[in-house]
């Protein structure tokens, strides 16, 4: 079954952003898109890949130093 093509408004809603952000991603060629005539569509897998690529994993907290020296 072919993948679903989302309108810009639908893609923005799915990412929880505004349409302007999606349009900027498209104009900067930071996200793949499909042109259907004059309409721009984005596949669901492209949005999933974008989220995965931009996910930042947490780091382990640094241990506090036991002793600090006073400045002279």
Phi and psi in degrees as a GROMACS rama.xvg file:
@    title "Ramachandran Plot"
@    xaxis  label "Phi"
@    yaxis  label "Psi"
@TYPE xy
-65.0507  151.336  UNK-2
-73.8139  147.548  UNK-3
-72.9754  135.008  UNK-4
-98.7824  128.485  UNK-5
-100.867  143.813  UNK-6
-73.5418  165.572  UNK-7
-60.118  -40.8352  UNK-8
-63.2123  -40.2874  UNK-9
-67.5052  -40.1086  UNK-10
-64.7823  -41.4731  UNK-11
-62.9107  -42.5962  UNK-12
-63.9606  -40.298  UNK-13
-65.553  -35.5988  UNK-14
-87.3781  -10.3812  UNK-15
75.1707  32.0432  UNK-16
-125.064  -178.429  UNK-17
-88.7376  164.06  UNK-18
-63.4768  -32.1082  UNK-19
-60.3194  -38.7798  UNK-20
-63.1467  -44.5915  UNK-21
-62.8156  -43.9009  UNK-22
-61.9317  -36.7554  UNK-23
-67.4357  -41.3015  UNK-24
-57.9048  -40.5787  UNK-25
-69.0439  -47.2434  UNK-26
-66.6915  -30.7416  UNK-27
-86.5656  2.12309  UNK-28
56.1596  37.0402  UNK-29
-92.1981  -6.02223  UNK-30
-143.434  142.049  UNK-31
-75.8319  147.293  UNK-32
-147.61  167.486  UNK-33
-121.005  132.22  UNK-34
-97.7881  122.92  UNK-35
-115.497  94.059  UNK-36
66.6236  -122.065  UNK-37
-97.5263  -0.144228  UNK-38
-89.5206  144.509  UNK-39
-109.29  130.947  UNK-40
-129.916  154.209  UNK-41
-128.779  134.242  UNK-42
-80.549  154.98  UNK-43
-62.8972  -36.8629  UNK-44
-66.562  -31.1812  UNK-45
-65.8958  -41.594  UNK-46
-65.4026  -41.4518  UNK-47
-61.5353  -42.7232  UNK-48
-65.6148  -38.089  UNK-49
-63.5933  -44.4494  UNK-50
-64.0549  -43.8107  UNK-51
-62.7503  -43.6222  UNK-52
-67.2991  -26.9188  UNK-53
-106.646  13.5096  UNK-54
-81.1218  128.59  UNK-55
-104.982  121.807  UNK-56
-81.4122  146.228  UNK-57
-70.2687  153.919  UNK-58
-106.658  156.953  UNK-59
-69.9731  139.276  UNK-60
-64.5597  144.831  UNK-61
-78.7253  144.677  UNK-62
-78.1702  138.933  UNK-63
-72.092  145.359  UNK-64
-73.5236  141.239  UNK-65
-74.0064  -37.8186  UNK-66
-129.682  128.593  UNK-67
-110.12  139.652  UNK-68
-88.8806  142.818  UNK-69
-77.7985  142.699  UNK-70
-71.2348  146.413  UNK-71
